[in-house]
Structures are given as structure tokens and as C-alpha cells.
Amino acid sequence: MKLKTIAIDDEPLALKLVSEYIRKTPYLELVGAFDNPLDAIEFLVDGEADLIFVDIQMPDLTGIEFTRSLQEDHKIIFTTAYEKYALEGFKLNAIDYLLKPFSYEEFLKAAGKAHKLAELEANAQPTIETNNQFLFLKSDYKIRRINFNDILYIEGLKDYIKVYTKGDEKPILSLNSIKSLEQKLPEEKFMRVHRSFIVNLDKIETIERSRIIFGKTYIPVSDQYKEKFQEYLDKNFL
């Protein structure tokens, strides 16, 4: 399991060092390095990150303020030259706290904690049983069979997913991650078009200004997935 990781630090040398540490760690994948937390927030609108290394003392927005602003749960490891911020960092459920200057060995120990926790969470996810026609999904203390052909789109929330199906007024709510469900769906029928949305390609009828329309719902196609979605359209365009 690889963790998509970003680094945030306003000090160029510190940012470079953390980025290099991330690159040389087999179970981490560097997907972004930012010298400004506001740029990181913009990235996270469409981009994904499982783990974030963030400096605490930064102008405009501190690492603490940045962490409080996040809409979704991310694994956080604080980096700072000031030990006095450790307690406040742990109040935000940070995985660990690295005091500058820190060695690769210290970095690896902190990163290992995040990786181990991610593996435990993945193993604890409710099982989604599936084949090429339908899936069984746990919802409301029941196991529901959902035919792929009935799914319109899927929305990912913090710790839940909502599966919207044709003919049903309310979505099916399940304690699962959109990432785990995406891995179970047939690629030829479903496509991730946004960090929070997967659509059934067979059910798309209207597209307007990079938005897929299902009734009164407009699903945006984010920059991260536009190229792949455009390839699909080009193959089926007259």
C-alpha cells in the first residue's frame, strides 16, 4: 500500500529535504510539494493526499490553522523547529511530530506509523463483495445487493459513500471509502471523475461545461480526471 503524500513548508531547504525523504521511502508517493499552505488547500480541492507533512510556523496560515481548515480526514505529521507546539499538534490527532533538524531515520519512524495505521484502517473496512454484474454492500445493518446497471453515480463523503440508483429517491449509505469501492467496480462501466464522485458511464445522458448532469444534480469533472474522461468521450463521439 502506497500513501499519496504532500509536503508543506515555507523554507525551501526544509521543503526540499522532506520531499527527498518522501521520494526515497518505498511506501510513500510524493504528489505535491508546496511552500504555501494556501496552494496546498487549492490542490486538495481536486487532488488526493493520504498523508501530509506540514510545518507549523508559516506566514499567512500556520500548520495548525491549515489542519483545522481541512474538510476531510488526512494523516498529519507536523514538522517544526519549536517543541512548544507539540501538545497543540497532538490535540489535532497528528500521527507524529518531527523536531527540526530531523534525520531520515526519525522521518522513517514517523512515516511508518502513518503507513501502519493506514493498513489497519484498510483491513478494518467493511467488505464489499462483488462480481461483474452486481455487488453486495453493507448498509443499515443489512447486506444489500446492488446491480451495476442500477447505479447512476456514487458520492464519497468523509467516512461514508452514497450510492445513487435509478428509481430510488434516497441513496444507499454505507460505511466505506470511495477508494475501496472504486477498486471493486468494473473499469469499463465506471469512472472516477472527481475526488468525491464515480459515475456509471452507461447512464450519462447530458454533459454541460465539464459537468455531468443527472436530473437536478450536476457532477463536476475535475482537472485531475479531465484527460481520461475526454478520452472516453472521444472514443464515443460522432
N, C-alpha and C positions, 0 to 999 in steps of 0.2 A: 504494500500500500504506500503510494507516494502522496505527500501532503503538498498542495499548492500553497506557496509561501510568498509573502511580500515583506519587504524591509522598509522602515521609515526612519530617517534620521537627517537632521538639517546640517550635520557635519559631514562633508564629502568623504573624508578618510574613514570615518566610522561606518558610513553607509557602504563604502566600497568593501570594507573588511567583512561586514555581516553578509553582504551579497556573495562574496567569495566563499565564506563558510557554508552558506546555503548550497551553492553550486557543487561543492565537494562532498556534500552529505548525500548518500545514495537514496535515502527515503524522503528527501525534500526536493521540490521543484520550484525554482525561482520564477515567479510570474510577474513580478514588478518590484522596482526599487524607486523610492520617492524621497526627495529632500524636503517635501512639504506635505503635511498630513491632509491638507485640503485636496491635493491631487490624488491621494490615496482614496479619499472618500468618493471622488468622482469615478475612479477606477472601479470601486466596489458597487457602483450603481448597476453595471452590467457584468463586470468581471467577478471571478470566484477566488476566494482565498480561504484555505482551511486554517492556516497558521500565520500570525502576524508578529514580527519583531518590531517593536516601536520604542523610540527614545521618549523619555518623559519630558525633559526640558527642551521645548521648542517654541519659537515665536509664533504668534497668531493663534496657535492651538496646541496645548500640551498633549502629551501622550495619554494622560488621564482623561482629559476632555474628549480627545479623539475616541477613546474606548467607550466612553459613556454615550457618544453620539451614534454608535453602530446600531443598526436596526436588527441585525441577525447575530447569532452566536458565532464567535470566532475564537480560536485558541490564541491567547495573547501571551507573549513573553516580553517583558519590559527590559529595556537597556538604558542605563543612566550612570552618570558619574557621582550621583548623590544618593547615598544609602538611606537617607531620611525618608525617601519616598516609598520604601519597600512596603510598609504597612498599608498605605493607601492603595498600592498596586494590588496587594493580595485581597483587599476588600472587594476588588472588582473581579475576583476569581481568576487572576492571572495564573498561568501554568508555572511560571518561574520568573526570576528577577536576576538579571546579569549586571554586575557592577563593573563599569569600565575602569581600566582596560581588562578585558577578559580573553582567555586563551581559547583555542579551538576545542580543547578538552572540556572546558567549562560550558562552551556553547553546545557541544555534542550531548552533554549530560542533560541540559535543559530541553534541547530538541527531542531527545529520546523520551522524555516524559510526555511530551505532546504526542509523539508517534504511538506510544503505548496506550495512551488514553483514547486516541482515535481508533485503534484496533479493538479495544474493549467496547467502544460505542458501536462499531460496525458489527461486532459479533452479537451485541445485545439487540440489534434492530429486529423487529418482528419479521418473520419470514414471509416472503411473497412467493407463493408457488405459482408457476406459470408454464404454459406451453406456447405453441404458435397460434392458438385460437382464442385463448382466454387466460385469465389469472384468478387466483384466489387471494383475497385481500382481507385482512382483519380490520373490522370496523364495528364500533359499539358492542364489543364483547361477542361479536358474531364473525363468522367467516363468510364473506360474500364472493360469489362467482361473478366476474365481470367479463363479458365478451369484448374483445378488442374492437369489434365492429360497432359496439355501442358507445365507445368513448369518443367524446368530442375533443376535450383538452384536459390537461392536468395542471393544477397550480400548486407550487411549493410554498409552504409557509415556514415558520421558524423550525418547528419540530414535527409538522404535520404535512400531509398532502391532501388536496381536494381533487377528486376525480369527477369531472362533469360528464354526464352521459345523456344521450338523446332520450327524450320522453320523461326525464326526471326533473322536477323543479329544484330539488336540493342536491348538492354534490355529496358524494360519498367521502367521509372524513376518516383518515387513517393515520395512526402514529407511525410515520415513516419519513424518510428523506426523499426528496425528488431525485437525488443522485442514485440511490439504491433502486428506485423504481425504473429509472431510465435504463439501467443495466439489464433489466428484465424484459424490456419491450422490444419487439422486432424492429430493427432499424429501417426496414423497407416500408413500414407503416407509420412510424412515429419519429418526430424530430424535435429536438430542443431548439427553441427559437429565442429564448430569454433565460436569464438565470432562474426565473420563477415559473416558466411555462414550457410545457411539452404539448405539441398539437398532433392530432391524428391527421395525417396528410390526405387521407381519403375523404375527410369531412370538410376540407377547405373549399369554400364556395366564393368568397369575396375577399380581395386584398386591396387596401387603400392606404397609400402613403406609408409603406413599411409597417402596416398594421393588418393583422388577420382578424376578420370580423365573424364572430359567432353570435347571431342575434343582436343583442344590445351590448355585448362585450367586445372590446377592442384589445387585442393582444399585440403588444409591440414586438417587432423583430429587432433585437439589439445588435449593435455593431459587431459584437463578438461572434454572432451566428449568421450575419447577413450573407457572407460569401457562400456558405454551404446551402442556405435557403435559396439563394439566387441560382445556384447550380441546379437545384431541384426544379425550379421554375423554368429554366432554360431548356431542360430536357423534355418538359411537358408543354412548351409554349408553341402555339401555331402562328 
